[in-house]
Amino acid sequence: MQTKITIVGAGAAGLFCAGLLGQKGYDVTVIDNGKKRGRKILMSGGGKCNFTNLSIEPSNYISDNPHFCKSALKRFTQWDFIQLVNQYYIAYHEKEHGQLFCDNSAQDIVDMLLKECQKGHVKFMMQTQVEDIDSDGQGFKLHTSQGMIDSDNLIIATGGLSMPALGMTSIGYKIAEKFAIPVVPVKAGLVPFTLHKPLLDVLSTLSGIAVPVEVSNERICFKENLLFTHRGLSGPAILQISSYWQAGSPITINLLPDLSFESSFKPLLAQNRNQTIKNCLAQILPKRLIEVLIQLKLINDVIVKQLDPKQQQNLYNTLTHWSITPNGTEGYRTAEVTLGGVSTDALSSKTMAVKTHSNLYFIGEVVDVSGWLGGYNFQWAWSSAFACAQAFN
Ligand SMILES: Cc1cc2nc3c(=O)[nH]c(=O)nc-3n(C[C@H](O)[C@H](O)[C@H](O)COP(=O)(O)OP(=O)(O)OC[C@H]3O[C@@H](n4cnc5c(N)ncnc54)[C@H](O)[C@@H]3O)c2cc1C
């Protein structure tokens, strides 16, 4: 009799793993609570799916064990996935920072994964909610909204909690706990910041303005765009640092990431000696932003020539070290990823198998491995799915 494998979650990791295992000849069934397969893929990257990145390093991932992701990322790389995309003649382009997006639509990636599943005669049970799981030591019994399902092997690919409107559930973590597998506390990552009311009242007037910045905290620094919104701060720089942010701590914003004091800022002041600070700085920053910095009393709108050398340096320091303490984040509603998850201590980094329960596997975002913005999370989904499929000969 064919070995039965059940995969819970028809997302990126579940679909890719299903295709690989089906093509190896296994009897694979994928269960998902949604109507559509690959729902998150379809809405990713603004509908164009940033499916990987030209530069994938373990340092682009956050985990309690930063070494865990290395083995899987090495055995199924971005080049392997790109090769598959090329086999299907899917047109794509590099946007920036090595990020690869579909030219046409994220649907191309879902169609590719579904064709791979078709080749492996993978079965699907959609609109089926997995509610609980039992094990008799040999196989598994899945309690679902469509009744009980037996399986020899179980692969959990239920993703994280971000975007609950897409049907995300905490079942993956519940299953882990049921099998005494530790779960690293979860929280929203790649998520916009909210601000305390007095600061929000002032900064929300900048809503829609984007500026290139370097944003840092004691752990990391990102050079990308910051976007002011009517709720707080967003844009790639903010999403990236949000994954490294602890509640109550400040972030530092450098509004002049490409301007050094000696070679750029001082000459700018020298050339505009008779101007107001506002008009002078308007040459390098949006005028409305400068007005807000003046309103916040971070800078004084005097005539440039009134500044002595020390005051010039102070002005530069203010613009390059703007410290803001966010009120919080927008949470799972808008987060792109869930930080934390099933502890990597409990899993084999080679196969994603649970060390203490043979035939049980966790792959994708449900695991405590979270990537940066830029295609890293999908690459983890592909790589961890591939590692898991390699466990079956
Ligand atoms: C708006 C948005 C845009 C994104 N854009 C990008 C991007 O461009 N590039 C990138 O790398 N990453 C992106 N991400 C992150 C990426 O989508 C995820 O990291 C990736 O989808 C994780 O894959 P997964 O297979 O682990 O989980 P998912 O793709 O989330 O799939 C999990 C599946 O499990 C199902 N499920 C959950 N609970 C149950 C249950 N109890 N019973 C049955 N089924 C269940 C869910 O319905 C879902 O279909 C984005 C995320 C969001 C929210």
The ligand as an ORCA input file, in Angstrom:
! r2SCAN-3c Opt
* xyz 0 1
  C       0.326     40.880      2.136
  C       1.527     39.962      2.146
  C       2.451     40.083      1.132
  C       3.595     39.263      1.145
  N       4.499     39.385      0.133
  C       5.609     38.601      0.134
  C       6.535     38.661     -0.940
  O       6.315     39.365     -1.944
  N       7.659     37.888     -0.844
  C       7.892     37.039      0.211
  O       8.921     36.368      0.247
  N       7.000     36.928      1.216
  C       5.865     37.677      1.196
  N       4.951     37.544      2.204
  C       5.167     36.493      3.220
  C       4.753     35.128      2.603
  O       3.475     35.270      2.008
  C       4.709     34.037      3.677
  O       5.903     34.006      4.402
  C       4.475     32.681      2.999
  O       3.229     32.693      2.340
  C       4.507     31.567      4.039
  O       4.190     30.368      3.375
  P       3.536     29.148      4.182
  O       3.246     28.123      3.155
  O       4.382     28.814      5.339
  O       2.172     29.729      4.760
  P       0.920     30.353      3.999
  O       1.263     30.727      2.619
  O       0.391     31.391      4.929
  O      -0.119     29.144      3.902
  C      -0.715     28.562      5.038
  C      -2.025     27.944      4.632
  O      -2.535     27.176      5.717
  C      -3.936     27.349      5.790
  N      -4.416     27.058      7.158
  C      -4.107     27.711      8.298
  N      -4.746     27.149      9.334
  C      -5.473     26.110      8.843
  C      -6.338     25.165      9.438
  N      -6.631     25.153     10.752
  N      -6.929     24.238      8.639
  C      -6.674     24.215      7.304
  N      -5.841     25.093      6.692
  C      -5.254     26.034      7.464
  C      -4.127     28.799      5.410
  O      -5.417     29.088      4.974
  C      -3.094     28.968      4.301
  O      -3.652     28.703      3.037
  C       3.802     38.335      2.206
  C       2.840     38.226      3.209
  C       1.701     39.025      3.183
  C       0.698     38.881      4.282
*
